[in-house]
């Protein structure tokens, strides 16, 4: 088995709870600014998250879900004009999103900063693999008062850096190429089913799911471990499921009293070893 060399993180829902009260609000403000009479409710936006990528989400909405008046105006546009409208709305949405981040309303999820520090101190490489834009990634860290963290990542695979977004494996394949790592040397930390599917399609076995607001009821069959969060010393983790759930449950609570009740690098290394041990 190859030693663990890199952690690959998703962003939205994984590093921070950005979707419901971040991206959704920003999309709605972009609609208002454009004069479109539509607002995505939390439930509507949750359903739209099945479409990965903001521009792809907008296109799907206009093609299949928009109210009649908006759908009619959309259908009257040429294909080139449709592409330009989506691009314009998405740029405006990104502006509103970064403004929301600047208010400090969206912080990193529990355990994220701790785990990043542990991995960096241990000499592991860090990477990001996300459908959101590089500007959004940078803004998240900057407005959390952690602008220097951007330099910690060997590669930030973001936005349209690959043609096919999750659940296609392309974004993880791209990240591994730039990390010079194999699937057996990586752990992926995700929050969504498309993210899990993308990592598995890239032949990465060690996928840790940290449930987010919109993904807490998704089916994560195939994940190595599913937890409610990474946890902190004062905020214990809850193990929800995963192929290695029993193994990690015993590691955290029974077999080794020296292990913490949150996900740290030691736990990830044990999880990785369990996922890649030779099958008898």
C-alpha positions as CSV (number, residue, x, y, z in Angstrom):
1,X,0.0,0.0,0.0
2,X,1.3,3.5,-0.9
3,X,1.6,6.0,2.0
4,X,-0.8,8.8,2.3
5,X,0.7,11.9,0.6
6,X,-2.1,14.3,-0.1
7,X,-5.5,15.5,1.1
8,X,-7.9,16.8,-1.6
9,X,-10.8,19.0,-0.4
10,X,-14.0,20.1,-2.0
11,X,-15.1,23.6,-1.1
12,X,-18.8,24.4,-1.0
13,X,-20.4,22.4,1.8
14,X,-17.1,20.9,2.8
15,X,-14.7,23.7,3.8
16,X,-17.7,25.9,4.6
17,X,-21.5,25.9,4.5
18,X,-21.7,28.2,1.6
19,X,-24.8,27.0,-0.4
20,X,-28.1,28.0,1.3
21,X,-27.1,31.3,2.7
22,X,-24.3,32.2,0.4
23,X,-24.5,31.1,-3.3
24,X,-28.3,30.9,-3.2
25,X,-28.7,34.4,-1.9
26,X,-26.1,35.7,-4.5
27,X,-28.0,34.0,-7.3
28,X,-31.2,35.6,-6.2
29,X,-29.6,39.1,-6.1
30,X,-28.2,38.6,-9.6
31,X,-31.7,37.7,-10.8
32,X,-33.1,40.9,-9.2
33,X,-30.4,43.0,-10.7
34,X,-31.1,41.6,-14.1
35,X,-34.9,42.3,-13.7
36,X,-35.8,38.6,-13.7
37,X,-38.9,37.9,-11.5
38,X,-37.6,34.7,-9.9
39,X,-36.1,33.8,-6.5
40,X,-34.8,30.4,-5.6
41,X,-36.2,29.1,-2.3
42,X,-33.9,26.9,-0.1
43,X,-35.7,23.8,-1.3
44,X,-35.6,24.8,-4.9
45,X,-31.9,25.5,-4.7
46,X,-31.3,22.2,-3.0
47,X,-32.9,20.4,-5.9
48,X,-30.8,22.4,-8.4
49,X,-27.6,21.4,-6.6
50,X,-28.0,18.0,-8.4
51,X,-26.6,20.0,-11.4
52,X,-23.0,20.7,-10.6
53,X,-21.5,24.1,-11.7
54,X,-23.1,27.5,-11.4
55,X,-23.4,28.2,-15.1
56,X,-24.7,24.7,-15.8
57,X,-27.2,25.2,-13.0
58,X,-28.5,28.4,-14.5
59,X,-28.8,26.8,-18.0
60,X,-30.7,23.9,-16.6
61,X,-33.1,26.2,-14.7
62,X,-33.8,28.3,-17.8
63,X,-34.3,25.2,-20.0
64,X,-36.5,23.2,-17.7
65,X,-37.7,25.0,-14.5
66,X,-38.2,28.7,-15.1
67,X,-41.6,30.3,-15.0
68,X,-43.4,30.6,-18.3
69,X,-42.6,34.3,-18.9
70,X,-38.9,33.8,-18.2
71,X,-38.8,30.5,-20.2
72,X,-40.4,32.3,-23.2
73,X,-37.8,35.1,-23.2
74,X,-35.0,32.5,-22.8
75,X,-36.3,30.5,-25.8
76,X,-36.3,33.6,-28.0
77,X,-32.6,34.1,-27.5
78,X,-30.1,32.7,-29.9
79,X,-27.7,30.0,-28.5
80,X,-24.9,32.6,-28.3
81,X,-27.1,35.1,-26.5
82,X,-28.1,32.4,-24.0
83,X,-24.5,31.6,-23.3
84,X,-23.8,35.3,-22.8
85,X,-26.8,35.8,-20.5
86,X,-25.7,32.9,-18.3
87,X,-22.1,34.1,-18.2
88,X,-23.3,37.6,-17.2
89,X,-25.6,36.4,-14.5
90,X,-22.8,34.1,-13.1
91,X,-20.3,36.9,-13.0
92,X,-22.8,39.1,-11.2
93,X,-23.6,36.3,-8.8
94,X,-19.9,35.9,-8.0
95,X,-19.7,39.6,-7.2
96,X,-22.6,39.3,-4.8
97,X,-21.2,36.1,-3.3
98,X,-17.9,37.7,-2.5
99,X,-19.7,40.7,-1.0
100,X,-21.6,38.2,1.3
101,X,-18.3,36.6,2.3
102,X,-16.9,40.0,3.2
103,X,-19.6,40.4,5.9
104,X,-18.0,37.5,7.7
105,X,-21.2,35.6,7.7
106,X,-19.7,32.3,6.4
107,X,-16.9,30.7,8.4
108,X,-14.9,27.5,7.8
109,X,-16.6,24.4,9.2
110,X,-15.5,22.9,12.5
111,X,-12.2,21.0,12.2
112,X,-11.2,22.3,8.8
113,X,-8.5,24.7,9.8
114,X,-7.2,22.3,12.4
115,X,-6.9,19.4,9.9
116,X,-5.3,21.7,7.3
117,X,-2.6,22.7,9.9
118,X,-2.0,19.1,10.9
119,X,-1.6,17.9,7.3
120,X,0.8,20.8,6.5
121,X,2.9,20.2,9.6
122,X,3.2,16.5,8.7
123,X,4.4,17.4,5.2
124,X,1.4,16.2,3.3
125,X,0.3,18.0,0.1
126,X,-3.0,19.9,0.1
127,X,-5.3,20.3,-2.9
128,X,-8.7,21.7,-3.8
129,X,-11.0,20.1,-6.3
130,X,-14.2,22.1,-6.8
131,X,-16.7,23.3,-9.3
132,X,-16.8,26.8,-7.9
133,X,-14.5,29.5,-9.2
134,X,-11.0,30.3,-8.1
135,X,-12.2,33.8,-7.1
136,X,-14.8,32.2,-4.8
137,X,-12.1,30.0,-3.2
138,X,-9.8,32.9,-2.6
139,X,-12.6,35.1,-1.2
140,X,-13.7,32.4,1.2
141,X,-10.2,32.2,2.8
142,X,-9.6,35.9,2.6
143,X,-12.8,37.0,4.3
144,X,-12.3,34.3,7.0
145,X,-9.0,36.1,7.8
146,X,-7.0,33.3,6.4
147,X,-5.7,34.7,3.1
148,X,-2.3,33.0,3.5
149,X,-3.9,29.6,3.4
150,X,-4.2,29.8,-0.3
151,X,-0.4,29.3,-0.5
152,X,-0.7,26.0,1.4
153,X,-2.4,24.3,-1.6
154,X,-0.2,22.6,-4.2
155,X,-3.0,22.8,-6.7
156,X,-6.4,24.5,-6.7
157,X,-8.5,22.8,-9.4
158,X,-11.4,25.1,-9.6
159,X,-14.2,26.1,-12.0
160,X,-13.8,25.4,-15.6
161,X,-10.2,24.0,-15.4
162,X,-11.7,20.8,-16.8
163,X,-14.4,20.3,-19.3
164,X,-16.5,17.7,-17.4
165,X,-17.6,18.6,-13.9
166,X,-18.5,16.2,-11.0
167,X,-19.6,13.4,-11.1
168,X,-17.1,13.0,-13.9
169,X,-13.6,12.1,-12.5
170,X,-11.8,14.8,-14.4
171,X,-11.3,17.3,-11.6
172,X,-9.7,14.7,-9.3
173,X,-7.6,13.3,-12.1
174,X,-6.4,16.8,-12.8
175,X,-5.6,17.4,-9.2
176,X,-3.7,14.1,-8.9
177,X,-1.6,14.9,-12.0
178,X,-0.5,18.2,-10.5
179,X,0.2,16.5,-7.1
180,X,2.2,13.8,-8.8
181,X,0.1,11.3,-6.7
182,X,-1.8,8.1,-7.4
183,X,-5.3,7.3,-6.1
184,X,-3.7,5.1,-3.5
185,X,-1.8,8.2,-2.1
186,X,-4.8,10.5,-1.7
187,X,-7.7,11.1,0.7
188,X,-10.7,13.0,-0.6
189,X,-12.9,15.1,1.7
190,X,-16.3,15.8,0.2
191,X,-19.8,16.6,1.2
192,X,-21.9,15.6,-1.9
193,X,-22.9,12.5,-3.9
194,X,-21.5,14.0,-7.2
195,X,-18.3,14.6,-5.4
196,X,-18.2,11.0,-4.1
197,X,-19.0,9.6,-7.5
198,X,-16.3,11.7,-9.1
199,X,-13.7,10.6,-6.6
200,X,-14.7,6.9,-7.0
201,X,-14.6,7.2,-10.8
202,X,-11.0,8.6,-10.4
203,X,-10.3,5.3,-8.5
204,X,-9.8,7.0,-5.1
205,X,-10.9,4.6,-2.4
206,X,-10.5,6.8,0.7
207,X,-13.4,9.3,0.5
208,X,-14.5,10.9,3.7
209,X,-17.9,12.6,3.6
210,X,-18.8,15.4,6.0
211,X,-22.5,15.9,5.7
212,X,-23.7,19.5,4.9
213,X,-27.1,21.1,5.0
214,X,-28.1,20.0,1.5
215,X,-26.5,16.6,1.5
216,X,-27.5,15.1,4.8
217,X,-30.1,12.8,3.2
218,X,-28.1,11.7,0.2
219,X,-27.0,8.1,-0.3
220,X,-23.3,7.8,0.2
221,X,-22.9,4.1,-0.6
222,X,-19.2,3.5,-1.4
223,X,-17.8,6.2,0.9
224,X,-15.1,5.1,3.3
225,X,-16.6,7.1,6.1
226,X,-19.6,9.5,6.5
227,X,-19.6,11.9,9.5
228,X,-21.6,14.9,10.5
229,X,-18.4,17.1,10.6
230,X,-14.7,16.8,11.2
231,X,-15.2,17.7,14.8
232,X,-13.1,19.5,17.4
233,X,-11.9,18.7,20.9
234,X,-15.1,20.3,22.3
235,X,-17.3,19.2,19.4
236,X,-17.3,15.4,19.0
237,X,-17.9,13.9,15.7
238,X,-20.9,11.7,14.9
239,X,-20.2,8.7,12.6
240,X,-23.2,8.3,10.3
241,X,-22.0,5.5,8.0
242,X,-19.5,4.3,5.5
243,X,-17.7,1.1,4.6
244,X,-15.1,1.6,7.3
245,X,-17.5,3.1,9.9
246,X,-17.2,0.2,12.4
247,X,-13.4,0.2,12.1
248,X,-13.2,3.9,12.8
249,X,-15.9,3.8,15.5
250,X,-13.7,1.3,17.5
251,X,-10.6,3.3,16.8
252,X,-12.1,6.4,18.1
253,X,-13.9,5.0,21.1
254,X,-12.8,1.6,22.0
255,X,-9.5,0.1,20.8
256,X,-7.1,3.0,21.4
257,X,-7.8,5.5,24.2
258,X,-5.1,7.8,22.8
259,X,-7.2,8.6,19.7
260,X,-9.4,11.7,19.8
261,X,-13.2,11.7,19.2
262,X,-12.8,13.9,16.2
263,X,-11.2,13.4,12.8
264,X,-7.5,14.2,12.9
265,X,-4.6,13.2,10.7
266,X,-4.0,10.0,12.7
267,X,-7.6,8.9,12.1
268,X,-7.3,9.7,8.4
269,X,-4.2,7.7,8.1
270,X,-5.9,4.7,9.8
271,X,-8.9,5.1,7.5
272,X,-6.6,5.2,4.4
273,X,-4.7,2.1,5.5
274,X,-8.0,0.3,6.1
275,X,-9.3,1.2,2.6
276,X,-6.2,0.1,0.8
277,X,-5.2,-3.0,2.7
278,X,-4.9,-6.1,0.5
279,X,-8.1,-8.1,0.2
280,X,-7.8,-11.6,1.5
